Amino acid sequence: MSSEAEIKVKRTESILLELIPEALGQLNDNRLHDLDIVEVKCSRGRSDAKVYIDPASFSESDKNIYLRQLKKASPIVENFCLKDQGWYRCPKLTFEFDKQFARSQNIEELFKKIKKDEE
């Protein structure tokens, strides 16, 4: 059974998962409009949130450029979420590329290769 605090954290994560792409879509930097947010994980007290981005086919240098841009944009995104939800405060957002997503894709590729080798 989930505690009330856990439910609040999950609700906040869900709201941020919807709002962050909307906020990014309103920024002047068009490159940020199409980033795919795969997950948001809030800290227990909801003071911080990690925002995981689909690494897709970004090179390491591209990732660094995007992360720098997102760091600059995070106060604007946080402010957007505050105004939209009428919150007293928004979790401090930290953006990073999702390593799990890439790993799971690599595992799927390996399974496909194994299957092909067996045939």
C-alpha positions in Angstrom: 0.0 0.0 0.0 1.4 3.4 -1.0 1.7 6.1 1.6 0.2 9.5 1.0 3.8 11.0 0.5 4.5 8.4 -2.2 1.3 9.2 -3.9 2.1 12.9 -3.9 5.6 12.2 -5.4 4.1 10.0 -8.1 1.4 12.7 -8.9 4.1 15.4 -9.1 6.2 13.2 -11.4 3.2 12.6 -13.7 2.4 16.3 -13.9 6.0 17.2 -14.7 6.2 14.5 -17.3 3.3 16.3 -19.1 4.4 19.9 -18.4 8.1 19.8 -19.2 7.7 19.0 -22.9 5.0 21.7 -23.2 7.4 24.2 -21.5 10.3 23.2 -23.8 8.0 23.6 -26.8 7.5 27.2 -26.0 11.2 28.1 -25.7 13.0 30.0 -28.5 15.5 27.2 -29.0 13.8 25.0 -31.6 16.3 22.1 -30.9 14.7 21.7 -27.5 11.2 21.3 -28.9 11.6 17.7 -30.0 13.4 16.2 -27.0 11.6 13.1 -25.8 11.2 13.1 -22.0 11.0 9.4 -20.9 10.8 9.8 -17.2 10.8 12.2 -14.3 12.0 11.1 -10.8 11.3 13.3 -7.9 13.2 13.2 -4.6 11.2 12.2 -1.6 10.5 15.7 -0.5 9.8 16.8 -4.0 12.5 19.5 -3.8 14.5 18.0 -6.7 13.5 16.2 -9.9 15.7 14.3 -12.4 14.3 14.6 -15.9 15.4 11.7 -18.2 15.7 12.3 -21.9 15.6 9.7 -24.7 19.2 9.6 -25.9 17.9 8.6 -29.4 20.8 9.0 -31.8 22.6 11.9 -30.2 26.4 12.0 -30.2 28.2 12.7 -27.0 29.0 16.3 -28.1 25.3 16.8 -29.0 24.3 15.6 -25.6 26.7 18.0 -23.9 25.3 20.9 -26.0 21.7 19.9 -25.1 22.5 19.6 -21.4 24.1 23.0 -21.4 21.0 24.5 -23.1 18.6 22.7 -20.7 20.6 23.9 -17.7 20.1 27.5 -18.9 16.4 26.8 -19.7 15.5 25.0 -16.4 14.5 28.2 -14.4 12.1 29.0 -17.3 10.7 25.5 -17.3 10.3 25.5 -13.5 8.5 28.9 -13.7 6.2 27.5 -16.4 5.3 24.6 -14.1 4.8 26.9 -11.1 2.4 29.1 -13.0 0.5 26.3 -14.7 -0.1 24.4 -11.4 -0.3 27.3 -9.0 2.4 25.6 -6.9 4.2 27.4 -4.1 7.5 25.9 -5.4 8.6 23.7 -8.2 11.2 20.9 -7.8 14.6 22.0 -9.0 15.0 20.2 -12.4 18.1 18.4 -13.5 18.2 17.1 -17.0 20.2 14.0 -18.1 20.1 11.5 -20.9 18.6 8.1 -19.9 21.2 5.4 -19.9 18.7 2.7 -19.1 16.9 3.3 -22.3 20.0 2.8 -24.4 20.9 -0.3 -22.4 17.5 -1.9 -23.0 17.8 -1.1 -26.7 21.2 -2.7 -26.8 19.8 -5.8 -25.1 17.0 -6.0 -27.7 19.5 -5.7 -30.5 21.4 -8.6 -29.0 18.3 -10.7 -28.8 17.5 -10.0 -32.4 21.1 -10.9 -33.4 20.9 -14.2 -31.4 17.7 -15.1 -33.0 19.1 -14.4 -36.4 22.2 -16.5 -35.7 20.0 -19.4 -34.6 18.0 -19.4 -37.8 
